[in-house]
Amino acid sequence: MVTFLIIFASKKFELKIFSRGTLRDFWEKHGDCELQLKTWYRETEKSNWKTINELKSEYPNASILKDNRIVFNIKGNDYRLIVKFNFEYQLAWIRFIGTHGEYDKINANEI
């Protein structure tokens, strides 16, 4: 009898973000935030957050909403990014990106 042992020693899985294209479309219209959005994407993709508290330790100014939605301030709060996280499966969905004024017109808990 042959026994196979598979070891996933310290394999770090990247967080999957849906969808980078949403961010790209936004920075093509608002070029002043391209660097900040690209940086946020790279940092988040490489993260291994298991809880909201772990996320908050890296982004202390992020706002926590219901249903694992997080609001990130982009470019000194000129823009707002809402992302819904599933920490267990390491997934994130971009729910909204817009100016501060556009953010004020939506229900951030339901978008």
Jmol script that loads the backbone (N, CA, C; Angstrom):
load data "model"
ATOM      1  N   MET A   1       0.842  -1.182   0.000  1.00  0.00           N
ATOM      2  CA  MET A   1       0.000   0.000   0.000  1.00  0.00           C
ATOM      3  C   MET A   1       0.891   1.250   0.000  1.00  0.00           C
ATOM      4  N   VAL A   2       0.558   2.212  -0.851  1.00  0.00           N
ATOM      5  CA  VAL A   2       1.306   3.462  -0.960  1.00  0.00           C
ATOM      6  C   VAL A   2       0.512   4.557  -0.268  1.00  0.00           C
ATOM      7  N   THR A   3       1.182   5.291   0.574  1.00  0.00           N
ATOM      8  CA  THR A   3       0.547   6.382   1.294  1.00  0.00           C
ATOM      9  C   THR A   3       1.156   7.695   0.817  1.00  0.00           C
ATOM     10  N   PHE A   4       0.312   8.641   0.517  1.00  0.00           N
ATOM     11  CA  PHE A   4       0.771   9.959   0.098  1.00  0.00           C
ATOM     12  C   PHE A   4       0.487  10.950   1.214  1.00  0.00           C
ATOM     13  N   LEU A   5       1.449  11.761   1.508  1.00  0.00           N
ATOM     14  CA  LEU A   5       1.303  12.788   2.524  1.00  0.00           C
ATOM     15  C   LEU A   5       1.513  14.133   1.836  1.00  0.00           C
ATOM     16  N   ILE A   6       0.515  14.955   1.910  1.00  0.00           N
ATOM     17  CA  ILE A   6       0.598  16.286   1.314  1.00  0.00           C
ATOM     18  C   ILE A   6       0.669  17.292   2.447  1.00  0.00           C
ATOM     19  N   ILE A   7       1.667  18.130   2.408  1.00  0.00           N
ATOM     20  CA  ILE A   7       1.850  19.129   3.448  1.00  0.00           C
ATOM     21  C   ILE A   7       1.785  20.512   2.807  1.00  0.00           C
ATOM     22  N   PHE A   8       0.932  21.328   3.366  1.00  0.00           N
ATOM     23  CA  PHE A   8       0.838  22.714   2.934  1.00  0.00           C
ATOM     24  C   PHE A   8       1.528  23.557   3.996  1.00  0.00           C
ATOM     25  N   ALA A   9       2.803  23.457   4.096  1.00  0.00           N
ATOM     26  CA  ALA A   9       3.564  24.145   5.129  1.00  0.00           C
ATOM     27  C   ALA A   9       3.622  25.632   4.843  1.00  0.00           C
ATOM     28  N   SER A  10       3.025  26.353   5.690  1.00  0.00           N
ATOM     29  CA  SER A  10       3.020  27.818   5.653  1.00  0.00           C
ATOM     30  C   SER A  10       2.712  28.397   4.267  1.00  0.00           C
ATOM     31  N   LYS A  11       1.921  27.717   3.484  1.00  0.00           N
ATOM     32  CA  LYS A  11       1.483  28.262   2.189  1.00  0.00           C
ATOM     33  C   LYS A  11       0.548  29.426   2.462  1.00  0.00           C
ATOM     34  N   LYS A  12       0.881  30.564   1.949  1.00  0.00           N
ATOM     35  CA  LYS A  12       0.058  31.753   2.155  1.00  0.00           C
ATOM     36  C   LYS A  12      -0.789  31.973   0.916  1.00  0.00           C
ATOM     37  N   PHE A  13      -2.081  31.844   1.072  1.00  0.00           N
ATOM     38  CA  PHE A  13      -2.992  32.054  -0.037  1.00  0.00           C
ATOM     39  C   PHE A  13      -3.336  33.535  -0.117  1.00  0.00           C
ATOM     40  N   GLU A  14      -3.363  34.062  -1.320  1.00  0.00           N
ATOM     41  CA  GLU A  14      -3.703  35.467  -1.499  1.00  0.00           C
ATOM     42  C   GLU A  14      -5.206  35.657  -1.445  1.00  0.00           C
ATOM     43  N   LEU A  15      -5.595  36.803  -0.966  1.00  0.00           N
ATOM     44  CA  LEU A  15      -6.995  37.175  -0.933  1.00  0.00           C
ATOM     45  C   LEU A  15      -7.436  37.491  -2.358  1.00  0.00           C
ATOM     46  N   LYS A  16      -8.541  36.966  -2.768  1.00  0.00           N
ATOM     47  CA  LYS A  16      -9.075  37.194  -4.118  1.00  0.00           C
ATOM     48  C   LYS A  16     -10.026  38.387  -4.067  1.00  0.00           C
ATOM     49  N   ILE A  17      -9.753  39.381  -4.912  1.00  0.00           N
ATOM     50  CA  ILE A  17     -10.560  40.600  -4.957  1.00  0.00           C
ATOM     51  C   ILE A  17     -11.329  40.635  -6.262  1.00  0.00           C
ATOM     52  N   PHE A  18     -12.636  40.862  -6.159  1.00  0.00           N
ATOM     53  CA  PHE A  18     -13.508  40.998  -7.332  1.00  0.00           C
ATOM     54  C   PHE A  18     -13.946  42.451  -7.407  1.00  0.00           C
ATOM     55  N   SER A  19     -13.617  43.272  -8.260  1.00  0.00           N
ATOM     56  CA  SER A  19     -12.904  43.126  -9.475  1.00  0.00           C
ATOM     57  C   SER A  19     -11.988  44.311  -9.627  1.00  0.00           C
ATOM     58  N   ARG A  20     -10.771  44.046 -10.042  1.00  0.00           N
ATOM     59  CA  ARG A  20      -9.792  45.105 -10.258  1.00  0.00           C
ATOM     60  C   ARG A  20     -10.255  46.055 -11.360  1.00  0.00           C
ATOM     61  N   GLY A  21     -10.987  45.538 -12.322  1.00  0.00           N
ATOM     62  CA  GLY A  21     -11.480  46.364 -13.415  1.00  0.00           C
ATOM     63  C   GLY A  21     -12.330  47.532 -12.937  1.00  0.00           C
ATOM     64  N   THR A  22     -13.078  47.334 -11.866  1.00  0.00           N
ATOM     65  CA  THR A  22     -13.883  48.413 -11.291  1.00  0.00           C
ATOM     66  C   THR A  22     -12.987  49.548 -10.833  1.00  0.00           C
ATOM     67  N   LEU A  23     -11.883  49.188 -10.177  1.00  0.00           N
ATOM     68  CA  LEU A  23     -10.933  50.211  -9.734  1.00  0.00           C
ATOM     69  C   LEU A  23     -10.265  50.895 -10.915  1.00  0.00           C
ATOM     70  N   ARG A  24      -9.851  50.104 -11.901  1.00  0.00           N
ATOM     71  CA  ARG A  24      -9.196  50.659 -13.088  1.00  0.00           C
ATOM     72  C   ARG A  24     -10.121  51.643 -13.804  1.00  0.00           C
ATOM     73  N   ASP A  25     -11.388  51.281 -13.991  1.00  0.00           N
ATOM     74  CA  ASP A  25     -12.343  52.187 -14.637  1.00  0.00           C
ATOM     75  C   ASP A  25     -12.443  53.501 -13.873  1.00  0.00           C
ATOM     76  N   PHE A  26     -12.408  53.413 -12.546  1.00  0.00           N
ATOM     77  CA  PHE A  26     -12.535  54.609 -11.728  1.00  0.00           C
ATOM     78  C   PHE A  26     -11.296  55.487 -11.846  1.00  0.00           C
ATOM     79  N   TRP A  27     -10.095  54.891 -11.745  1.00  0.00           N
ATOM     80  CA  TRP A  27      -8.900  55.733 -11.811  1.00  0.00           C
ATOM     81  C   TRP A  27      -8.665  56.286 -13.206  1.00  0.00           C
ATOM     82  N   GLU A  28      -9.232  55.669 -14.227  1.00  0.00           N
ATOM     83  CA  GLU A  28      -9.130  56.261 -15.563  1.00  0.00           C
ATOM     84  C   GLU A  28      -9.930  57.557 -15.646  1.00  0.00           C
ATOM     85  N   LYS A  29     -10.989  57.672 -14.862  1.00  0.00           N
ATOM     86  CA  LYS A  29     -11.785  58.910 -14.805  1.00  0.00           C
ATOM     87  C   LYS A  29     -11.229  59.894 -13.778  1.00  0.00           C
ATOM     88  N   HIS A  30     -10.620  59.356 -12.725  1.00  0.00           N
ATOM     89  CA  HIS A  30     -10.097  60.166 -11.615  1.00  0.00           C
ATOM     90  C   HIS A  30      -8.626  59.800 -11.417  1.00  0.00           C
ATOM     91  N   GLY A  31      -7.783  60.289 -12.298  1.00  0.00           N
ATOM     92  CA  GLY A  31      -6.376  59.905 -12.319  1.00  0.00           C
ATOM     93  C   GLY A  31      -5.596  60.247 -11.061  1.00  0.00           C
ATOM     94  N   ASP A  32      -6.108  61.188 -10.264  1.00  0.00           N
ATOM     95  CA  ASP A  32      -5.385  61.594  -9.062  1.00  0.00           C
ATOM     96  C   ASP A  32      -5.381  60.528  -7.967  1.00  0.00           C
ATOM     97  N   CYS A  33      -6.162  59.460  -8.141  1.00  0.00           N
ATOM     98  CA  CYS A  33      -6.202  58.410  -7.121  1.00  0.00           C
ATOM     99  C   CYS A  33      -5.647  57.077  -7.625  1.00  0.00           C
ATOM    100  N   GLU A  34      -5.080  57.053  -8.817  1.00  0.00           N
ATOM    101  CA  GLU A  34      -4.589  55.799  -9.389  1.00  0.00           C
ATOM    102  C   GLU A  34      -3.553  55.128  -8.496  1.00  0.00           C
ATOM    103  N   LEU A  35      -2.572  55.862  -8.053  1.00  0.00           N
ATOM    104  CA  LEU A  35      -1.515  55.287  -7.217  1.00  0.00           C
ATOM    105  C   LEU A  35      -2.092  54.716  -5.919  1.00  0.00           C
ATOM    106  N   GLN A  36      -2.982  55.450  -5.280  1.00  0.00           N
ATOM    107  CA  GLN A  36      -3.559  54.997  -4.020  1.00  0.00           C
ATOM    108  C   GLN A  36      -4.390  53.728  -4.207  1.00  0.00           C
ATOM    109  N   LEU A  37      -5.172  53.660  -5.290  1.00  0.00           N
ATOM    110  CA  LEU A  37      -5.987  52.473  -5.537  1.00  0.00           C
ATOM    111  C   LEU A  37      -5.124  51.261  -5.883  1.00  0.00           C
ATOM    112  N   LYS A  38      -4.086  51.477  -6.681  1.00  0.00           N
ATOM    113  CA  LYS A  38      -3.180  50.369  -6.998  1.00  0.00           C
ATOM    114  C   LYS A  38      -2.478  49.863  -5.746  1.00  0.00           C
ATOM    115  N   THR A  39      -2.069  50.778  -4.887  1.00  0.00           N
ATOM    116  CA  THR A  39      -1.411  50.395  -3.635  1.00  0.00           C
ATOM    117  C   THR A  39      -2.376  49.628  -2.743  1.00  0.00           C
ATOM    118  N   TRP A  40      -3.602  50.132  -2.596  1.00  0.00           N
ATOM    119  CA  TRP A  40      -4.602  49.428  -1.784  1.00  0.00           C
ATOM    120  C   TRP A  40      -4.815  48.012  -2.334  1.00  0.00           C
ATOM    121  N   TYR A  41      -4.946  47.889  -3.635  1.00  0.00           N
ATOM    122  CA  TYR A  41      -5.193  46.584  -4.252  1.00  0.00           C
ATOM    123  C   TYR A  41      -4.048  45.615  -3.958  1.00  0.00           C
ATOM    124  N   ARG A  42      -2.820  46.051  -4.173  1.00  0.00           N
ATOM    125  CA  ARG A  42      -1.654  45.174  -3.942  1.00  0.00           C
ATOM    126  C   ARG A  42      -1.548  44.756  -2.480  1.00  0.00           C
ATOM    127  N   GLU A  43      -1.723  45.710  -1.573  1.00  0.00           N
ATOM    128  CA  GLU A  43      -1.635  45.399  -0.148  1.00  0.00           C
ATOM    129  C   GLU A  43      -2.738  44.443   0.280  1.00  0.00           C
ATOM    130  N   THR A  44      -3.930  44.674  -0.212  1.00  0.00           N
ATOM    131  CA  THR A  44      -5.071  43.841   0.171  1.00  0.00           C
ATOM    132  C   THR A  44      -4.944  42.449  -0.424  1.00  0.00           C
ATOM    133  N   GLU A  45      -4.524  42.371  -1.664  1.00  0.00           N
ATOM    134  CA  GLU A  45      -4.363  41.078  -2.322  1.00  0.00           C
ATOM    135  C   GLU A  45      -3.352  40.191  -1.580  1.00  0.00           C
ATOM    136  N   LYS A  46      -2.315  40.790  -1.044  1.00  0.00           N
ATOM    137  CA  LYS A  46      -1.260  40.054  -0.335  1.00  0.00           C
ATOM    138  C   LYS A  46      -1.608  39.799   1.130  1.00  0.00           C
ATOM    139  N   SER A  47      -2.697  40.373   1.599  1.00  0.00           N
ATOM    140  CA  SER A  47      -3.054  40.230   3.015  1.00  0.00           C
ATOM    141  C   SER A  47      -3.533  38.811   3.318  1.00  0.00           C
ATOM    142  N   ASN A  48      -3.551  38.518   4.582  1.00  0.00           N
ATOM    143  CA  ASN A  48      -4.049  37.231   5.052  1.00  0.00           C
ATOM    144  C   ASN A  48      -4.911  37.457   6.293  1.00  0.00           C
ATOM    145  N   TRP A  49      -5.749  38.503   6.226  1.00  0.00           N
ATOM    146  CA  TRP A  49      -6.565  38.863   7.375  1.00  0.00           C
ATOM    147  C   TRP A  49      -7.580  37.769   7.668  1.00  0.00           C
ATOM    148  N   LYS A  50      -7.691  37.427   8.922  1.00  0.00           N
ATOM    149  CA  LYS A  50      -8.678  36.430   9.348  1.00  0.00           C
ATOM    150  C   LYS A  50      -9.884  37.086  10.017  1.00  0.00           C
ATOM    151  N   THR A  51      -9.712  38.326  10.461  1.00  0.00           N
ATOM    152  CA  THR A  51     -10.779  39.041  11.166  1.00  0.00           C
ATOM    153  C   THR A  51     -10.749  40.517  10.798  1.00  0.00           C
ATOM    154  N   ILE A  52     -11.825  41.190  11.134  1.00  0.00           N
ATOM    155  CA  ILE A  52     -11.893  42.642  10.943  1.00  0.00           C
ATOM    156  C   ILE A  52     -10.827  43.327  11.785  1.00  0.00           C
ATOM    157  N   ASN A  53     -10.566  42.817  12.987  1.00  0.00           N
ATOM    158  CA  ASN A  53      -9.548  43.435  13.846  1.00  0.00           C
ATOM    159  C   ASN A  53      -8.168  43.394  13.202  1.00  0.00           C
ATOM    160  N   GLU A  54      -7.832  42.312  12.513  1.00  0.00           N
ATOM    161  CA  GLU A  54      -6.554  42.244  11.812  1.00  0.00           C
ATOM    162  C   GLU A  54      -6.496  43.281  10.691  1.00  0.00           C
ATOM    163  N   LEU A  55      -7.586  43.436   9.959  1.00  0.00           N
ATOM    164  CA  LEU A  55      -7.657  44.451   8.909  1.00  0.00           C
ATOM    165  C   LEU A  55      -7.486  45.839   9.519  1.00  0.00           C
ATOM    166  N   LYS A  56      -8.183  46.093  10.620  1.00  0.00           N
ATOM    167  CA  LYS A  56      -8.131  47.413  11.266  1.00  0.00           C
ATOM    168  C   LYS A  56      -6.725  47.733  11.784  1.00  0.00           C
ATOM    169  N   SER A  57      -5.939  46.722  12.105  1.00  0.00           N
ATOM    170  CA  SER A  57      -4.586  47.003  12.578  1.00  0.00           C
ATOM    171  C   SER A  57      -3.730  47.584  11.456  1.00  0.00           C
ATOM    172  N   GLU A  58      -4.030  47.239  10.212  1.00  0.00           N
ATOM    173  CA  GLU A  58      -3.303  47.793   9.066  1.00  0.00           C
ATOM    174  C   GLU A  58      -3.970  49.049   8.511  1.00  0.00           C
ATOM    175  N   TYR A  59      -5.282  49.137   8.647  1.00  0.00           N
ATOM    176  CA  TYR A  59      -6.046  50.290   8.155  1.00  0.00           C
ATOM    177  C   TYR A  59      -6.889  50.854   9.300  1.00  0.00           C
ATOM    178  N   PRO A  60      -6.264  51.540  10.251  1.00  0.00           N
ATOM    179  CA  PRO A  60      -7.004  52.019  11.424  1.00  0.00           C
ATOM    180  C   PRO A  60      -8.102  53.036  11.105  1.00  0.00           C
ATOM    181  N   ASN A  61      -8.014  53.714   9.966  1.00  0.00           N
ATOM    182  CA  ASN A  61      -9.047  54.698   9.608  1.00  0.00           C
ATOM    183  C   ASN A  61     -10.205  54.096   8.828  1.00  0.00           C
ATOM    184  N   ALA A  62     -10.139  52.809   8.543  1.00  0.00           N
ATOM    185  CA  ALA A  62     -11.246  52.158   7.840  1.00  0.00           C
ATOM    186  C   ALA A  62     -12.464  52.109   8.759  1.00  0.00           C
ATOM    187  N   SER A  63     -13.637  52.261   8.166  1.00  0.00           N
ATOM    188  CA  SER A  63     -14.886  52.223   8.933  1.00  0.00           C
ATOM    189  C   SER A  63     -15.555  50.868   8.739  1.00  0.00           C
ATOM    190  N   ILE A  64     -16.044  50.322   9.840  1.00  0.00           N
ATOM    191  CA  ILE A  64     -16.696  49.015   9.816  1.00  0.00           C
ATOM    192  C   ILE A  64     -18.200  49.228   9.669  1.00  0.00           C
ATOM    193  N   LEU A  65     -18.783  48.561   8.679  1.00  0.00           N
ATOM    194  CA  LEU A  65     -20.223  48.573   8.482  1.00  0.00           C
ATOM    195  C   LEU A  65     -20.755  47.175   8.763  1.00  0.00           C
ATOM    196  N   LYS A  66     -22.058  47.003   8.639  1.00  0.00           N
ATOM    197  CA  LYS A  66     -22.623  45.670   8.879  1.00  0.00           C
ATOM    198  C   LYS A  66     -22.264  44.715   7.737  1.00  0.00           C
ATOM    199  N   ASP A  67     -22.403  43.451   8.007  1.00  0.00           N
ATOM    200  CA  ASP A  67     -22.219  42.392   7.011  1.00  0.00           C
ATOM    201  C   ASP A  67     -20.809  42.394   6.400  1.00  0.00           C
ATOM    202  N   ASN A  68     -19.802  42.627   7.247  1.00  0.00           N
ATOM    203  CA  ASN A  68     -18.389  42.609   6.831  1.00  0.00           C
ATOM    204  C   ASN A  68     -18.059  43.570   5.701  1.00  0.00           C
ATOM    205  N   ARG A  69     -18.772  44.675   5.654  1.00  0.00           N
ATOM    206  CA  ARG A  69     -18.431  45.739   4.707  1.00  0.00           C
ATOM    207  C   ARG A  69     -17.494  46.714   5.399  1.00  0.00           C
ATOM    208  N   ILE A  70     -16.473  47.128   4.668  1.00  0.00           N
ATOM    209  CA  ILE A  70     -15.479  48.056   5.196  1.00  0.00           C
ATOM    210  C   ILE A  70     -15.382  49.242   4.244  1.00  0.00           C
ATOM    211  N   VAL A  71     -15.324  50.443   4.805  1.00  0.00           N
ATOM    212  CA  VAL A  71     -15.152  51.660   4.020  1.00  0.00           C
ATOM    213  C   VAL A  71     -13.713  52.129   4.186  1.00  0.00           C
ATOM    214  N   PHE A  72     -13.023  52.254   3.059  1.00  0.00           N
ATOM    215  CA  PHE A  72     -11.655  52.754   3.046  1.00  0.00           C
ATOM    216  C   PHE A  72     -11.665  54.176   2.498  1.00  0.00           C
ATOM    217  N   ASN A  73     -10.919  55.051   3.149  1.00  0.00           N
ATOM    218  CA  ASN A  73     -10.732  56.412   2.664  1.00  0.00           C
ATOM    219  C   ASN A  73      -9.560  56.407   1.702  1.00  0.00           C
ATOM    220  N   ILE A  74      -9.803  56.895   0.507  1.00  0.00           N
ATOM    221  CA  ILE A  74      -8.784  56.916  -0.535  1.00  0.00           C
ATOM    222  C   ILE A  74      -8.400  58.362  -0.820  1.00  0.00           C
ATOM    223  N   LYS A  75      -7.106  58.588  -0.924  1.00  0.00           N
ATOM    224  CA  LYS A  75      -6.553  59.917  -1.225  1.00  0.00           C
ATOM    225  C   LYS A  75      -7.074  60.982  -0.253  1.00  0.00           C
ATOM    226  N   GLY A  76      -6.780  60.760   1.018  1.00  0.00           N
ATOM    227  CA  GLY A  76      -7.128  61.754   2.029  1.00  0.00           C
ATOM    228  C   GLY A  76      -8.619  61.971   2.174  1.00  0.00           C
ATOM    229  N   ASN A  77      -9.402  60.931   1.951  1.00  0.00           N
ATOM    230  CA  ASN A  77     -10.857  60.951   2.085  1.00  0.00           C
ATOM    231  C   ASN A  77     -11.552  61.686   0.938  1.00  0.00           C
ATOM    232  N   ASP A  78     -10.840  61.931  -0.174  1.00  0.00           N
ATOM    233  CA  ASP A  78     -11.496  62.485  -1.353  1.00  0.00           C
ATOM    234  C   ASP A  78     -12.421  61.448  -1.973  1.00  0.00           C
ATOM    235  N   TYR A  79     -12.040  60.186  -1.833  1.00  0.00           N
ATOM    236  CA  TYR A  79     -12.801  59.083  -2.423  1.00  0.00           C
ATOM    237  C   TYR A  79     -13.074  58.042  -1.347  1.00  0.00           C
ATOM    238  N   ARG A  80     -14.137  57.292  -1.569  1.00  0.00           N
ATOM    239  CA  ARG A  80     -14.505  56.223  -0.646  1.00  0.00           C
ATOM    240  C   ARG A  80     -14.615  54.920  -1.413  1.00  0.00           C
ATOM    241  N   LEU A  81     -14.120  53.865  -0.795  1.00  0.00           N
ATOM    242  CA  LEU A  81     -14.143  52.525  -1.363  1.00  0.00           C
ATOM    243  C   LEU A  81     -14.827  51.610  -0.357  1.00  0.00           C
ATOM    244  N   ILE A  82     -15.902  50.931  -0.783  1.00  0.00           N
ATOM    245  CA  ILE A  82     -16.591  49.974   0.077  1.00  0.00           C
ATOM    246  C   ILE A  82     -16.298  48.578  -0.450  1.00  0.00           C
ATOM    247  N   VAL A  83     -15.825  47.735   0.448  1.00  0.00           N
ATOM    248  CA  VAL A  83     -15.480  46.366   0.092  1.00  0.00           C
ATOM    249  C   VAL A  83     -16.146  45.428   1.086  1.00  0.00           C
ATOM    250  N   LYS A  84     -16.756  44.375   0.559  1.00  0.00           N
ATOM    251  CA  LYS A  84     -17.358  43.342   1.401  1.00  0.00           C
ATOM    252  C   LYS A  84     -16.388  42.163   1.461  1.00  0.00           C
ATOM    253  N   PHE A  85     -16.069  41.721   2.672  1.00  0.00           N
ATOM    254  CA  PHE A  85     -15.092  40.660   2.873  1.00  0.00           C
ATOM    255  C   PHE A  85     -15.736  39.368   3.356  1.00  0.00           C
ATOM    256  N   ASN A  86     -15.185  38.263   2.910  1.00  0.00           N
ATOM    257  CA  ASN A  86     -15.432  36.954   3.505  1.00  0.00           C
ATOM    258  C   ASN A  86     -14.055  36.475   3.957  1.00  0.00           C
ATOM    259  N   PHE A  87     -13.781  36.646   5.246  1.00  0.00           N
ATOM    260  CA  PHE A  87     -12.453  36.340   5.769  1.00  0.00           C
ATOM    261  C   PHE A  87     -12.169  34.846   5.754  1.00  0.00           C
ATOM    262  N   GLU A  88     -13.183  34.043   5.992  1.00  0.00           N
ATOM    263  CA  GLU A  88     -12.988  32.591   6.034  1.00  0.00           C
ATOM    264  C   GLU A  88     -12.465  32.054   4.704  1.00  0.00           C
ATOM    265  N   TYR A  89     -13.039  32.531   3.594  1.00  0.00           N
ATOM    266  CA  TYR A  89     -12.655  32.056   2.270  1.00  0.00           C
ATOM    267  C   TYR A  89     -11.681  32.985   1.546  1.00  0.00           C
ATOM    268  N   GLN A  90     -11.253  34.056   2.233  1.00  0.00           N
ATOM    269  CA  GLN A  90     -10.290  35.005   1.678  1.00  0.00           C
ATOM    270  C   GLN A  90     -10.777  35.604   0.350  1.00  0.00           C
ATOM    271  N   LEU A  91     -11.996  36.144   0.401  1.00  0.00           N
ATOM    272  CA  LEU A  91     -12.616  36.773  -0.758  1.00  0.00           C
ATOM    273  C   LEU A  91     -13.018  38.204  -0.408  1.00  0.00           C
ATOM    274  N   ALA A  92     -12.977  39.079  -1.418  1.00  0.00           N
ATOM    275  CA  ALA A  92     -13.397  40.467  -1.231  1.00  0.00           C
ATOM    276  C   ALA A  92     -14.098  40.948  -2.494  1.00  0.00           C
ATOM    277  N   TRP A  93     -15.211  41.648  -2.305  1.00  0.00           N
ATOM    278  CA  TRP A  93     -15.985  42.177  -3.430  1.00  0.00           C
ATOM    279  C   TRP A  93     -16.035  43.698  -3.308  1.00  0.00           C
ATOM    280  N   ILE A  94     -15.621  44.373  -4.358  1.00  0.00           N
ATOM    281  CA  ILE A  94     -15.737  45.830  -4.392  1.00  0.00           C
ATOM    282  C   ILE A  94     -17.210  46.150  -4.635  1.00  0.00           C
ATOM    283  N   ARG A  95     -17.798  46.850  -3.683  1.00  0.00           N
ATOM    284  CA  ARG A  95     -19.222  47.169  -3.765  1.00  0.00           C
ATOM    285  C   ARG A  95     -19.455  48.599  -4.259  1.00  0.00           C
ATOM    286  N   PHE A  96     -18.468  49.481  -4.034  1.00  0.00           N
ATOM    287  CA  PHE A  96     -18.639  50.886  -4.414  1.00  0.00           C
ATOM    288  C   PHE A  96     -17.281  51.564  -4.423  1.00  0.00           C
ATOM    289  N   ILE A  97     -17.085  52.438  -5.388  1.00  0.00           N
ATOM    290  CA  ILE A  97     -15.967  53.375  -5.387  1.00  0.00           C
ATOM    291  C   ILE A  97     -16.526  54.688  -5.923  1.00  0.00           C
ATOM    292  N   GLY A  98     -16.283  55.753  -5.203  1.00  0.00           N
ATOM    293  CA  GLY A  98     -16.823  57.036  -5.640  1.00  0.00           C
ATOM    294  C   GLY A  98     -16.262  58.185  -4.837  1.00  0.00           C
ATOM    295  N   THR A  99     -16.679  59.379  -5.227  1.00  0.00           N
ATOM    296  CA  THR A  99     -16.268  60.579  -4.501  1.00  0.00           C
ATOM    297  C   THR A  99     -16.975  60.598  -3.147  1.00  0.00           C
ATOM    298  N   HIS A 100     -16.489  61.446  -2.287  1.00  0.00           N
ATOM    299  CA  HIS A 100     -17.121  61.583  -0.971  1.00  0.00           C
ATOM    300  C   HIS A 100     -18.585  62.009  -1.135  1.00  0.00           C
ATOM    301  N   GLY A 101     -18.835  62.908  -2.074  1.00  0.00           N
ATOM    302  CA  GLY A 101     -20.210  63.367  -2.331  1.00  0.00           C
ATOM    303  C   GLY A 101     -21.106  62.241  -2.831  1.00  0.00           C
ATOM    304  N   GLU A 102     -20.590  61.400  -3.726  1.00  0.00           N
ATOM    305  CA  GLU A 102     -21.366  60.249  -4.222  1.00  0.00           C
ATOM    306  C   GLU A 102     -21.644  59.258  -3.094  1.00  0.00           C
ATOM    307  N   TYR A 103     -20.672  59.083  -2.230  1.00  0.00           N
ATOM    308  CA  TYR A 103     -20.832  58.185  -1.083  1.00  0.00           C
ATOM    309  C   TYR A 103     -21.981  58.650  -0.183  1.00  0.00           C
ATOM    310  N   ASP A 104     -22.067  59.961   0.014  1.00  0.00           N
ATOM    311  CA  ASP A 104     -23.124  60.505   0.870  1.00  0.00           C
ATOM    312  C   ASP A 104     -24.524  60.230   0.332  1.00  0.00           C
ATOM    313  N   LYS A 105     -24.656  59.915  -0.957  1.00  0.00           N
ATOM    314  CA  LYS A 105     -25.956  59.688  -1.587  1.00  0.00           C
ATOM    315  C   LYS A 105     -26.403  58.221  -1.583  1.00  0.00           C
ATOM    316  N   ILE A 106     -25.547  57.316  -1.106  1.00  0.00           N
ATOM    317  CA  ILE A 106     -25.896  55.902  -1.132  1.00  0.00           C
ATOM    318  C   ILE A 106     -26.130  55.380   0.287  1.00  0.00           C
ATOM    319  N   ASN A 107     -26.716  54.201   0.374  1.00  0.00           N
ATOM    320  CA  ASN A 107     -26.820  53.499   1.654  1.00  0.00           C
ATOM    321  C   ASN A 107     -25.665  52.502   1.690  1.00  0.00           C
ATOM    322  N   ALA A 108     -24.607  52.863   2.374  1.00  0.00           N
ATOM    323  CA  ALA A 108     -23.379  52.066   2.377  1.00  0.00           C
ATOM    324  C   ALA A 108     -23.572  50.693   2.988  1.00  0.00           C
ATOM    325  N   ASN A 109     -24.567  50.517   3.852  1.00  0.00           N
ATOM    326  CA  ASN A 109     -24.820  49.230   4.472  1.00  0.00           C
ATOM    327  C   ASN A 109     -25.549  48.254   3.550  1.00  0.00           C
ATOM    328  N   GLU A 110     -26.094  48.758   2.456  1.00  0.00           N
ATOM    329  CA  GLU A 110     -26.888  47.897   1.604  1.00  0.00           C
ATOM    330  C   GLU A 110     -26.360  47.776   0.180  1.00  0.00           C
ATOM    331  N   ILE A 111     -25.389  48.563  -0.164  1.00  0.00           N
ATOM    332  CA  ILE A 111     -24.895  48.538  -1.540  1.00  0.00           C
ATOM    333  C   ILE A 111     -24.142  47.251  -1.830  1.00  0.00           C
TER     334      ILE A 111
END
end "model"
wireframe off; spacefill off
backbone 0.3
color backbone group
